[in-house]
Amino acid sequence: MESYELVILGGGLAGMCAAVEAGEQGASVLLLEKQDELGGSTVLSSGYMAFAGTDMQEKAGIEDSTQYLVDDLLEVGGAVNRKELIDAYGQHQLETYTWLKGHGVEFRTLQAVSGHSVPRGHTIDPHQAIQVLYKRAKELPNVKIRLNAPAKRLLKNAEGRIDQVLFEADGKEHTAAAAKGVLLASGGFAKSEEFLKLFAPHLDEALRIGGEGNHGDGLKMACEHGAWLLDLPYLSGTYGFHPSANSAVKSQGLAFYKGGIIVNQDGKRFVNESLSYKLLGNEALRQPEGISYQIWDQTVMEKAVGDDPLYDFDLLKRRRLLYQVDTLEELADCIDVPVEVLENTIALYNKGIESGSDPEFGRKSLTHHYGKPTPIEKAPFYAFESTVAMLATYAGVAVNPQGQVLNPYNETIPGLYAAGELTGGFHGAGYVTGSSLGKCAIFGRLAVQDALKKTTVV
């Protein structure tokens, strides 16, 4: 049997941050990754991280604070997310941003994104982030990473503490002892039809483009030992993907957060476009065939952000995924909606902007509380066929701010920690862009810090 102080399951952002944190503290670490490469859902993400009060914001003249960030997270989460987790995020978010930068993670741009009252979407290249953390982990002789090594079960000692992991590697079964704890960072269940049918049957029509290894393995292992589950009723898909999107090519665009609108196949708006794209996804799936269209004009097109996974509209154009025409009549013909309905929809929307009140859905901003909508009137006009995808499952095991897994009585399960996508209680009923990667980095490190300060009971 191999023996370590900490065993980490999963090599996405949560697991890699945890491995580096533990390794730099001098602990012996084994990280097991099920797939043949690191990254998990992290490398499929849009690469946004939610931080407040950063040097990037200061340079851009954006006033922000931890409290504003916390307030947004609670508001978008419908106040059903656990406040103690949100407060912990707020307390440690800025130091985590600094820690990531110090380890070579490159923050590229700053954008206004879903759920934020000010621009605080700090963009990274997820592949670059994973690679620099992997490079650092390899420099630490006390950190061992094994690929193609799926964990199978967690084992307890006589005192009831999780202290061993049963896993497979090289066609054989192995056991690794974990003196200080086991950290589950194994992602969600976006690729498990069994779990999706059980917990989210309303998402049957959503595309499946999550991490290939995300079959809920960590969820099963935690539940075997009494873990409680949170946020499952709020599972939602992500809106804004072209129907041709897949795990290799995401093909996503969110032009409505720059001023576009969304219409269904009847040419009618059906939602306030400033809402979280998770909530938009729920509404979009209720439309005929789950298909809708983002509509915008040249004013919005000029707000495109090159090399951005959400706002690079020119890339969508180069991929021939956009319709571009000079009149609304031509646009209606392209997307096969009644021209008089589309023209009336846009006229009503524009009139609402002029009067300062959206008569149909009460839209007042571009995204959440930020930005002012503009009328759709400047040719050329654009349309992007869109649907909903199951990219990540923001629900799972209950944890406290230290990352300890909890049972139904809010008691800790000794020796068991969790961080990242497989945890519940943080997002609640909504989703704030960048908070997923943010919580991976923050709680991955917090779990390690708690595990390593504890004295193991023998």
Secondary structure, 3 states (H helix, E strand, C coil): CEEEEEEEECCCHHHHHHHHHHHHCCCCEEEECCCCCCCHHHHHCCCEEECCCCHHHHHCCCCCCHHHHHHHHHHHCCCCCCHHHHHHHHHHHHHHHHHHHHCCCCCCCEECCCCCCCCCEEECCHHHHHHHHHHHHHHCCCEEEECCCCEEEEEECCCCCEEEEEEEECCEEEEEEEEEEEEECCCCCCCCHHHHHHHCHHHCCCEECCCCCCCCHHHHHHHHCCCCEECHHHCCCEEEECCCCCCCCCCECCHHHHCCEEECCCCCECCCCCCCHHHHHHHHHCCHHHCEEEEEEHHHHCCCCCCCCCCCHHHHHHCCCEEEECCHHHHHHHHCCCHHHHHHHHHHHHHHHHHCCCCCCCCCCCECCECCCCCCCCCCEEEEEEEEEECCCCCEEEECCCCEEECCCCCEEEEEEECCCCEECCCCCCCCCCHHHHHHHHHHHHHHHHHHHCCCCC
